[in-house]
Amino acid sequence: MKTTTNKELHYWLNKLGLMEQKKSLVFSFSEGQTDSSKDMKEYQAIDLIKHLKGKAKEAGIEAPKPKKDALQATRRYIISRWYLAEGASNDAEKKAALEKCLSWVEKNFKAELNSFEMPKLMVIKAAAEKVLKDRAKHVRKKYNNANA
């Protein structure tokens, strides 16, 4: 399971005061495979989190909303991936890379970057990291072929 998923699971267990029942809950949702949350499969942990969120909703406990600073930091991170992918080093290059980033987001995610909340921003962030990785791979391949 992902570290972020495990952190979210522990957040909800603590919020609901269910840490004493953690082992039995984990055992139940892991189909008897483990009583340790870190050994759960991702889908099992997500199912348990959904269950805990349902309990929280019944108890009138709301999920915390991400702070605007966190949203903006994630947007800046996404844009920074484009600066790196485009090799932007001066203001003019950064402006061009920003325009490419924003149009890529609109084309692939059907809305402006500033309109997204954290769950979708994390998807966009992962996609931007993949773009950067693919471009770096392409540049290395091009360089290696030129020197061969």
Helices and strands as residue ranges (DSSP letters): H 3-15, G 19-21, H 22-29, G 37-39, H 42-58, H 68-86, H 91-109, G 113-115, H 118-146
